Amino acid sequence: MKKTKVHVVPHSHWDREWYFTTSRSKIYLMKDFQDILDILEEKEDFKYFTMDAQASLLDDYLKWRPQDEYRIRDLVQRKKLAIGPWYTQTDQLVISGESIVRNLYYGIDRCNEFGEPMRVGYVPDSFGQSAQMPQIYRGFGIDSSLFWRGVSDDMVDTTEFIWKGSDGSKVLAVQIPFGYYYGGNIPEDDSDLKEYLKDTIGKLKVKSSTNNVYFPNGFDQAPIRKNLPDILKKANKIDTENEYEISDIENYVDSVRNERNEFTELKGEFVNAKHMRIHKSIFSSRSDLKIMNNKLENYITNVLEPLLTLSYSLGNEYPHLILKDIWKLMFENAAHDSIGSCNSDTTNEDVYTRYKQARDLSINLLDFHMRLISTQIKNNNEEITLTVFNGLPEARNEVVEFDTYIPGQDFVIKNKNGEILNYIIKEKEDITDYILTQTIKLNPSKKIYIPKTVYRAKIALSVKNIPPMGYTQLIVELDTKNKCEIKTSSCKKIENKYYKITANKNGSVEILDKESNKTYKNQAVIEDNGDDGDSYNYSPPRKDIYVSSLDSVSSVEVLKSNVQEEMTLKYSLTIPASLEERTIGKVSVKMPVTMKITLEPKEQIIKFNINIKNDQALSHRVRVLFNTEIASKFSIADQQFGIIQRPTALEKDLALWKRDNYSWQEKPITIEPMQSFVTLEDGQKGVALITGCVREYQIVGANLDTIALTLFRSFGYMGRENLLYRPGRASGEKIIATPDAQLLKELNFNFGLYIYNNKFDKSNIANTAKRFLTPIQIYEYADFLNGRLIFVFNDEKQIYENEYSFMNVNNSNFTVSAIKKEEKGDGIVVRIFNGMKNEDSKGSLNINKNINAAYNAMLDEIYDNTNKLKVNTKTVEVNSLSHCKVQTIVIK
């Protein structure tokens, strides 16, 4: 009988932060990593060690021990030390597709400096697996994956299977059956070792479809087990039925593949919590930090990189290294615990700081490049200019709200054709003394315009025909009166081309969709209930009180102009102060809520802003509910590079949970993640929510026709025991209080509602959501602002035209994911995907320069002459993309 080969894989799962800070883990990494190097060099029989697939650990270690770089390089090239392919161990469900792609790119790129990185998608602890990971892995030449969470024996009865992604891409997958740590418990005493091996290996062999068993030797922040070779020599003497040897992940996967050609096939995302916890409501833990991540991901990929590419096309330098630093800050926060916010408060302060650093770098980098362009546009030395930048490769006509500085005198805003544009001033504050003391005249002889009064203001401006992926410069003409006014209306209605919205006496909102003449009642209902969970899981209290905004309205204000119509509803919800009050049915504290609903004349997205003063109540959850009146068995949401349909009820899983006497690690629930939108539709119409805040939803209601968007949830401990939704032990550490996670502060949320009256594929919802999350940018320049306030610029030579477009899409229904400069070349990278349900995506890209060649590249931006695309002077023909397919195009 052939012996089973037990691949003992020494490793350390290195959480860079968790209940401890990154500073602490870095200090201890110095010793543990040095011990790994010492042992691998000293002991020939210690053949391999896997460094958790995170290249960031190399940077952490070498920052303080640069002298060991040659040692690491030597061990990697000798295949004794396995590194990569990740930069950090990223989450896969709420992190964007671009973040995951860049994480792999920069991880592999860093590892290549030492040798060949591991080519297995190793994810030991992330909370679920995205359905698009097979395609992403394949885009980096990775054809296998090894992970722990999300698969049960009800889905497949072996640990090895073929994982088929949403687009049809396939990889060999291995599920680690009992976690990444069970081999770390291997004892050294002979009798204990014999009993341990009999029990553990027996369980593993039953699940394996080959004569190979994966046996991870390590756990969280584990030091290297120095005497492991001696323990395995003993194991081979004690257990003659199995062969134990130190191995690595690639050797194990190769052995499995070499022994067997056919495996069971599983498709989709993996979020089953029968055997291990998935923490399926972690998507809203610390919503303040989640919102920072979501806004930054959108800003970097939708606004910053495209406009830097625009600047590069005009001859300015593309700042690769600054962007790399920004992305690395994001990767550190994308690690599963960091983005999960299932940390101590101190650690989450570090997470916030990194977001703040990434945000500050991003905003100032874009500001600098917009200034480079704006100050070099040919004009007649106008006193004040507004340069409007569009990061999308499509023309834009919409209302832009922006903060700016305006003179005290009358003015109008004109486009290049002299047409006066509509605008309103929503807020203003006199800051004359501050601004005018900042001005610096580098050339004292130059006469400049200095206003007598300066206001800091918020303006809503209606812009027209903003060029695709381009700019246009507007002129502020002084001493001409603006004819647009904001008027207060006594009627409690607002409307535009598409909708009429009415505030009812009970505080509810109803929306008339003019195209279908259908009225949607009881919309945007705020709902508060208790949260008996922790930083990992929402869980309902055993006794709870639900409080809604119905009959809680205190005032309604309507403002109208020819730029916007805006309704402001103020509510005062009386809710329980604590879980204890919920138990006895008591409500004692006020939670003020302000909801602003904005309609723009020709905009089909209804814009919502909700401000909540959450300064008294503890341990509760707040959601906003939209009754679509569409009872559907499936919701449609976007995932990385495409859409995913999810059941609105989990009858099968709930039946299996009941069959197993409710013994699963977590109750099956329909709280789900999204990237930017979720919709319910019936083939003829649909109602979609586009989130600019938290990426979590649930379909609720007696008929499962109501979309619940989570705004926030609050809790007081990192981990708690015996939750209704998660029985048994606490996740994380139950002794760590997290008062900051009660979110006792003012909270703000933005999202949009989009109603369509056709099939999903005709609704263009993916591109509508992209536009909503890609705000137009406006750069103001005036000589009186050139000073300490914005840093002083020398006068620039005016060389650019008043209006410019670098790229536009033509006859397309694909969605653009990224526009950037090639990492290791001079080409432009355009990444697109099919966000449709059934139809293929197609179209072309038009570039405002002659194209030498265009290539269909891998996600790692590798291509050759066999991957050429059809080019016609300035146009690239895009290959047809099937469902959920992503394509990376490099244009030279």
N, C-alpha and C positions, 0 to 999 in steps of 0.2 A: 504493500500500500504506500502510495506517495505521501511523503510528509507535507504538512502544511507549513508554508514559509511565513514566519511571523516577522514582519518588517517593523522593527523597533526604531521609531523615528524620534531622536532626541530633539527637543525644541523648547522654546520659551514663548508663551503667549504674552507679549509685552504691551499691556495697556499703558500708554504714555501718560494718561491721567484717568482718574476715576474718583474714588473716595479720598485719593491723595492728589497732589498737584504734579504737573509736569516737572517742576523743579526737583521734587523728591525722586521721581523715577529716573531722571537724568543722572542724579548723583549715584544712585545705586546701579545704574547701567554701567558706570565706569568700572566697577568691580566685576560685575557679572560678565560683561563682554570681554574684559581682559582675561578672566578665567577661561572663557570659551576659547580664545586664541591660544592661551597657554596649553590647554589640554589637547586641542587639535594638533598643535605643533609637536607636543611631547609624545603623544600616544598614537602609534601607527594603527592600533586596533580600534581607536575611536575614529571611525571612518567619516562620519557625517554629523553636521548639526544644522538645523533650520532656524533662521533668525526671524521667524514670524512673518516673512514675506514683506517686510516694511523697510524701504530704503531710508526712511526718515531716521531710523535708529543709527544708520551709518553716519548721517550728518550730526546727530546728537553726540555720538561718541567721539567722532574725529574733531569736533569743534574744540574739545579739551584735551584730546590725545592724538594730535595730528601725526605724531611719530609712528603710529601703528598702521598708517594707511598701506604701507608696503606689505605688512603682515596679512591684512585683510585681502589685499589683491592676490597674494600668493595662495591663500587658502581657497579663495573663490575659484581661481584658475585651476587648482588641483581638485576641484569638485568636493572639497571637504566642508566648505561653508556655503550653504544655500541662502541666497538673498533675492529679494524681489518676488513678484513683479510690481507690487504696489508701492506707492510712496507712504501711505498710511492705510490701515485696515478700515476701509470706508463702509459706511452704511450703503444700502442699495435701494431703499424704497422711497425715501423722501429727498435724497440727494439727486441733483440733476444729472442728466446723461452726460453733459459736457464736463461736469466735475469728475464723474467716474472715469471718463476717457482721459482727461488730463492727469488724473491721479495715476493711472496706469502708464501714461506716456512719460511723465516725469520720473516715476518710479523706475521704469525700465531704462530710461536714459541715464539716470544716476548710476544704476547697477552696471550698465555697460562700461563705465569707467573702471570697473574692477574686474570684469569678466562677464561670462554669460549668465544672465539672471535665470531664475527658475521659471519655466514656462508652464506653470499650472496655476489655475485660478484658485488659490488657497485662501479660504475665508472661514477661519475656525469659529468665529463668535458673532458675526453680524446677525441682526435680528430679522432674518428672512432673506430670500433670494429673489431678485427681480427677474421677470420673465424675459427681459432683453439681455441678460448677461451672456447667454451662449453667443449671440451676435457680437457683443462687445469683445468677448474673449477672442473670438475668431478674427476680429479686426486687428488683433495684436499677435496673430499667429499662435494663439493658445488654444489647444484642442481638448483640454480636460479641466475638471474643477473638483476640488475637495472641500467640503463644507460640513457643518454640523446641523444647523437649525432649519426647520421647515418641512421635513419629509417624515411620514409615518409608515408603519407596516400595513396600513390600510391602503396605501397608495402603491407600494412596491414591496416585495418580500425579500429583496436582497439589497445590500449596501451599494452595489454597482448598477448603473443604469445609463441609458442615453437620455440626456436632457435636451429637449427640443424647445427652442425659444419661440417667441411670438411670430417672428419672421420666417421660421423654418430652420434656422441655423441649429446645428447639433454639436454637442460636446459629450465626451465620456464623463460622467459624474460619479463621484463616490461620496456617500453620506457617512460621516463619522458617527457611528451609532450611539455611543454613550458619552459624547463630548470629547474635547481635545485633551483631557487631563487624566483619563483612567489609567494610562500606563505610568503616570507619575507616582502612583501608589505602590509600585512593585517593591515587595519587601526583600530583605537580605537574609533573614533567617531561613534555613533549609525547609523546615516544616511549614512555616508561613508561606514561603515562596511556592512550595508544591501545591498547597491548597488554593492559593491565589491564582496560579496559572490554570489549574483545573477548572476553576469557576469562570474566570474571565475569558480565557481563550476558547473555552467551550461555547460561550455565548456568541463570541465573534464568529466562530466557524459556521454556526448555524445560519448567520445572516449573509455570509460571503458566498458569492457564486463561483469563486475560483479557489485554488489552493493557496491563496495569498490573503493575509490578514494585516490590516493596518493597526499599529499599536503605538500611539503617541506617548512618548515619555517626557512629560513636562506639564506645566500648568501656569497660572498667572504669575508673571514676574519670577519665574523659577530659575534658580542657578543651575548650571550644568551638573548632571549627576556624574561625578568624576570617576566612580568605580563601576559605571554601567557595563563596560566590557567584561569585567569579572563576574558581575551578576548574571550576565547572559551565558557565560561559560557554565556557570552553575545550573542555569535553567536548561541548557541543552543536555546536561547529565541527568537532571531530575525528570525531564519530560522528553521521552524518546520518540513520541508521536509527532512532535513539531520541531521545526528548525528555527532558532532565534538568531537574528543577526541585526547589527546596526545598519540602518538603511536611511534613505531619504524619500521625499514624496515623489520625485520623478521616477526613481527606481521602482517604487511600489506601483505607480500608475502604469509604467511600461510592463511590469510583470503581469498585471491584470489584463492589459490589452493583448499581450503576447499569448496568453492562455485561452482567451475566449474572443470570438468574433461577434456574437450576437448577444444583445442585452435587451431587457424590457425598456420601453420608451415612455418617458413622462414629459408632459408639456406644461409650460406656463410658469407662474410665480409659485414659490414655495413658502407658505405661511401657516402650515399645520402645526398646532401646539399640543399634539397628543403626548409626545415623549420629551419635548424640550420647550422652554418658554420662548415665545416670539415677541411678547410685549407689544401687542398689536395696536395699542392706543398711545404708544410712546411718541407718536407723531405730533402730539400737542403738548407734551411736557415742556415746561418753560417756554410758553408761546412767545414771550418777548425775544428770546434768543433764536427760536425757530424763524421768526419773522425777519430778524436781521440776516440770517443765512439766506432765506428765500429772496429777499430784496437784493442782496449782494450778488447772488448767482445770476439773477436776471440782469442786474446792472452791468456786470462784467461781460457776459456773453451777448446780451442784446444791445447794449449801448456802447460800453467802453471799447471792446475789441473792434467792432465794425467801424467806429469813428476814428480809432487809431489807424485802421487800414485805409480809411479815407484820407487821413493826414499823410500816411506813407505814400499813397498814390500821387500826392501833390509834391512829393520830394522831401518830406520830413522823415526823420529817423524813427523806425519802429522800435519801441522800448521793450525788447524781449525780456531782459533781466528784471526789470521792474514788475512786469506781468508775472514772471516766474515767482517772485517773492510774494506777490498778492495771492497767487494760486496756492502756494505752500501754506500760507496762513489759513486759507480755506480748507486745505486738506487736513491740517491739524485739527480743525473743528469738525471735519466730516467723519472722523473716526467714530465707530459705533457708539461708544459711551459719550463722547463729546457732543455729537449732534443729538444723541438721545437725551442729553441733559440729565442723565441719571448719575449725577455726581454730587459731591459736597458743594455747598455754596461757594466756598473758596475757589474750588476748581472752576465752577461756572463763572466766577469773576474773571478768571484767566481766559475762558472762552469768549466772554464779552470783549475783553481787551483786544484779542486777536481780530474779532470782527471789526472793532473800531479802527484798528490799524489798517486792515484791508480796505475798509470804507474810506478812510482818510486818504490813503494812497490812490485809490481808484478815482475819487472825486477830484483830487488835485491834479492827477495825471491827465484826466480828460479836460479839466479847466485849462491846463497849460497848452494842450494841443488845439483846443477850440480858440484860444487866444492867438496862437501862432497863425492860424488860418484867418481869423476875423480881422486882425490888424494888418494883414497883407492883401486884403481885398481892395480892388480899385474903387474908390469913391471920391467924392468932391470934398474930402476932409470934413465930413458931416460931424456935427457936434456930438450926436449920440447915435450909435448903430445897435441893432439887435440882429445877430446872426443865428439863423434857425437851422439846426442840424437834425437830420433824420438818419437813424441807424438801420432802418429796414430798406430792403431793395424794392420798394414800391412807393409810389407817390402818396402823400398824406394830405388830408383835408380834415382838420379837427380843431378842437379847442385845447389850448395848452395853458396850464396854470404854472406860474413861475414866480420866484422871488427876484426882485430887482430894485434898482435905485432910480427914482424919477424926480424931475425938477418940480418945483412948486408951481410953475406956470402951466398954462394949457398946452396940450400937445396932441398930435395924432400920430398914428403909425402907418407908414406907407410901404408897399412892396415895390419891386423894381419897375413896375409899370405905372407907378404913381397912384395906384388904387389904395384908398383908405381902408384899413382893416378894422373890424369891430373889436373893441376891448372894453373891459370893465375893471375898475380898481376895487378889489374885495377888502383889502386892509391897507392901512398906511400909518407910518410913524415918523415924526419929524426927527431926523438925526443930522441936521445941517452942521452943527458945531463939530461933531465927530468926523464927518466925511471931509469937510473942507480943510481941516487941520492935517489930514493925511496926504494931501496932494503934494507931489514933488515935480518941479519943472526942471528936467535935465537940461533943457535949452531955455534959459530965461528970456531970450529974445522972441520966442515963439508965443504968439497970442493964442490963448485957449479959452474956450467957453467955460465959465464958472457960474453956476446958477446961484441965485440968492438963497434959495431954500432947496433942501434935498430931503426926500422921504425914502425910507425903506418900505417897499410895498409888495403886496401880492396881487398879481394881475392875471386875469383870464383873457387870453387873446385868441381870436379865431383866425387860424392861418389856412392858406389855400395853396394847393399845388406845390407842396414842399418836395423837391426832387428826390427820387429814389436814391438811397444811400448817398446823400449829398447835403448841400446847404443852399440857402439863399439869404441874402442880407437885406434887412428892413431898415428903414430910415425913420428916426423920430423927428418929426417936424414940429418946431416950437411955435407957440403963440397962435395955434389953431385949436378951436374948441372941439373936444370929443363929444359926439352926439349920442353916444351910448350911455344909458343911465340904468341904475338898479332901482326897481320900484318894489315896494312892499305891497303884497296883494292880500286882501281879506279872504279870498276864496282859498279853500284848502285843496287845490288841485294844481298840478303842473303837467305840461305836455310838450311833445315834439312831434316830428313826422311819424314816429312809430308807436308812441305810447301816450296814454293819459293815466296819471297816477293820482289817486284820491286818498286823503287821510280821513278815516272814519272816526266817529265820536269815541269808540272804544279803544282807539289807539292802533287799530289794525290798518294796514295799507292794502288797497286793491289796485290792480294794474290792468288797464284795458289795452290789449294788443290790437292796434288799429287794423293791421293786415288781416287778421282772422276774425276780428270783432268779438273776441273772446275775453271775458273778464276773469282774472285770477284773483281770488279773494284770500284774505288772511295771509298776506305776504309779509316777509321780514319780521316775523314774530321772535322777540328775544325770549329765550328760555333759560332759567337758572335751576340747577338741581345740585345735590350733594356729590362729593367725590371722596369716597372712602379709600382711595388708592394711594399710590406713592409715585416716585419719580419714573417708574417703569410702566405702570398700568393705571388706567382709569378703572374704578370699580364702584358700583352704586352702593350707597349705604343700605343696611338691612331695613331701616325705616327712613323714608325720605319725603321731602316736600318739593314739588315742582311749582315754580312761580314764573309767570310769563308777563310780557309787556302789555297784554290785553287788559284794558281797564286801568292801566297805570300811567296813561299819558297825562302830562301836566300842561303842555303847550305845543302849538303847531305854528310855525312861521313859514311864509312863502315869499321868496324873492324872485323877481322876474326881470329879464333883460333879453335883448336879441342875441346875447352870447350864451347865456345859460338860464335855466329855470331850476330853482333849488328849494327843496322843502326840508325844514329842520323840525324834527319831532323830539321833544324832551320827555323822558319817562323818569319815574321814580319808583323803582321796584323795592318792596319791603320783603326782605329775605332773612332766613336764619343766619345768625352770626357764626354758628359752629355746627359740627356734626352732632353734638350733644343736643342743641336746640332742635335739630331735625328729628331726633329720636322722640322728643316730647311734643312735636308739632308746633313749635314756637317760632315766630318771626319777629325780629327786633331791630334790624338795621336797614338803612336805606342804601340802595345802590343806584346812583344817578346814571342815566344813559342818554346820550345825545346821538341821534341818527340823522345824518344828512343824506338826502337823495338828490342826485343831480341828473338833469336831462340837458343834452346839447342838441341843437336844431336838427342835425342830420346824423346823429350817433345812435346806433342800434343797441349799444351797451348802456344799461342803467347803472350809474355809478353810486356806490354806497360808501359812506364813511361812518363808522360807529366809534364813539368815544365813551369809555366806561370808567367811572371813578370807583375803583375797587379798593377802598381804604379801610373796610371794617370786617367784611365777611371772610371766613376761613374755609378751606377745604371744600371748594365747590367748582362747578363747571358751567360755563355759559356758551350757548350755541344760538345761532340765528337760523330760523326755519322758513323754508319756502315750499308751499304746497303746490305742486305742479299739476295735480289732478291727473297724472299719468301713472297708472298702476303698472309697473313693469317688473318682469322677473330679473332684469339685469340693469345695472347702471353702466355707463360708459365714462371712463376717466382716462386722462392721459398718463402714460408712464414715460420712461426714458425712450425717446425716438419713436413714439407711436401711441396707440391707444390700447386699453385693456377693458374687456367686459367682465364684470363681476356679478355674481348672483346677489340679489337684494335680500334673500333669505337663505339660510344654510341648513335646509332640512336634512340633507344627508349627513353632514358632520354632526349636527345636533342629535340625530338618531344614533350614530356611532358613539357619541359621548355618553348618551343615556345607556346604551348597551354595555359600555365599560364602567357602569356605576359612577358616572361623573368623575372619573379618576384622572382625567387628562390634566396636564400641567396648567392649562388655561381653558376656560370655556370658549367654544367657538363663537366669535362675534363678528358683526359686519361693519365695524369701525375700520375705515379703509384709508390708504394714502392716495395722493394724486400729485401731479406736477404743477398743473395750473388750472385745470377745469374738471368738472363732473357734470354729467347731463343725464336726464331721463327723457326718453323719446319713444314714440310709438310707430315710427315709420312715416308719419305725416307731419308731425310737429315735435318740438322738443324745448325743454327749458334747461339752461345751463348756468352754472355758477362758475365764475372765473375768480380765483383767489389771488389777491395780492398780499395775503397774510398767511394764516396757517394752512398747511396742505393735508387736512384731515376732514373726512365727511362720513356720514352714515345716512342710509335711506331708512326713514322711520314712518310712523303713522299706521293706522289700522289697515290701510290699503297699500302700504309701502309705496307711497306716491309723494313723499315729502323729503326734500334734501335738507339735512341738518349740517351746517358748516360750523365746526368748532372754532370758537374765538379764543377761549383760554380755559385751562383747568388749573386748580391750585391744590397744593398738598403740603404737609408739614414734615415729612420724613423721606429720606432716600429710599428706604425699604420698609415694608410692613408685612406682617404675617396674616395668613388665613383670610384673604379677600374673597368676596363672593365670586369674582371672575377669575381669581387665581389662588386656589387653596394651597395650604402648606406653608413652607418656609418663606421668609422674606427674600425678595431679590435684593442684591446689593447688601448694604449694611443697615440693619434695623436700628442701631443706636445713633445713627447720624441724623440729627435734626436739620431741616432745610427751611428755615423761616423765610429766606428770600423767595422760595418757590411758592409762597402764598401770594406773591405778586400784589402786595398792598401798595398800589400806586395807580396812576392814571394810565390807561391802556387804549391804544388806537388801532383800528382795523379798517382795511380797504379791500373791497371786492366789487365785482360787477355781476349783473344779471343780464342774460342774453336769451331772448325768445326767438325761435325760428320756426317757420311753417313749411318745412319740406323734410326730405330724408337727411339723415346725419351727414352723408357724404356731400350733399349739396349745401350744407350749412356753413362750411368753411370755418368751423369752430376752432380748429387748431391755430389757424392764422389770425382769427379774431382775438383769441387769447394772447397770442404772441404780440399783436399790436397793443393790446391793453397793458401788457407788461413791458413795453418798449417805449417809454415816454420820449417825446420830442425834447431836445435840449436847446436852450437859448442862451447865447453868450452876449452880454451887454458890454459895449466899450464906449468910453468917453474919456477925454484927456483929464478931466477933473477927478476921475477915479484912479488914474495912474499914479500910485504912490504906495505908502506903507500898507494900505488896506489890501491891495492885491499884488504887492511887489511891483517894483518899477520895471517897465520895459523901455528899451530904446525904441525910437521911431523905426518902423520897418518899411522896407520898400514895398510898394503896392504892386503885386504881380498877379494876383488871382482874380478871376472873373467874379462878377456879382453873384452868379449862380453856377452850381456845378453838380453833376451827378456822376458817380463812379460806376455804379452797377445797378441793374434792375432785372427782375425776373419777368418772363414773357410767357403768356398763355400757360401758366403753371397752377397746379394744385398741390404742390409739395410745400413743406414747411422748412424754413431755414433755421438751422440749429446754431451755426457759427459762421462768422466771416472774420478771418484773421490772416496774418502773414504766416507763411510756412516757417516752421521752427528752424530748419537747417538749409534753407534756400531762399531765393528771392521771389518765389511764387506766392500767389494768394490762395488760401484754403477756404473753400465754401463747403460746409457740411449741411446736407439736406436730408429729410426723411419723409416717409409717407404717413401722414396722420389721419388717413381715411379708414373707414370700416371695411369696405368691399372693393372700392375702385383702386386701380393703379394710379400712381402719381407720374406726371410728365411735365415737360416744359423746357425752357431754355434760359440761359443767363446771357445778358448783354453787358459788355464791359466798355467803358469809355477809353479804351486803348486798344491798339492792335494786339491780337493774341498770337503768340508763336506756337503754343501747343497747350493742350489740356489733358489731364490724366485722371483716371478713376483710381484713387489711392486707397490703401488700407487706413484704418483709424490711426495707425502709427505714422501716417504720412509717407509710407514707403510705396513706390510705384516704379514702373519701368515702361519701355516703349511698347510692350504688349498691352498696356492698359490705356492707350490713347483714346480720347473722345473726339467726336466729329466737331470741327471748328470751322466757322465761316467768318473770317476777318475779325469781327468783334463779338461774335456770338458762339456760345458753347451749347451744343445740343446735349441735354441731360438724358441718360438712359432711363427707361421706364422703371419705376420702383413699385414693387408689390407691397402688400400689407406689412407695415411696421419695418420696412427696410430702411437702412441708413446708407447714404453714399457720401464719401469724401472726395471732393474734386479739387485738384491742384491746377491752377491756371498760371501759365508762364507768359 
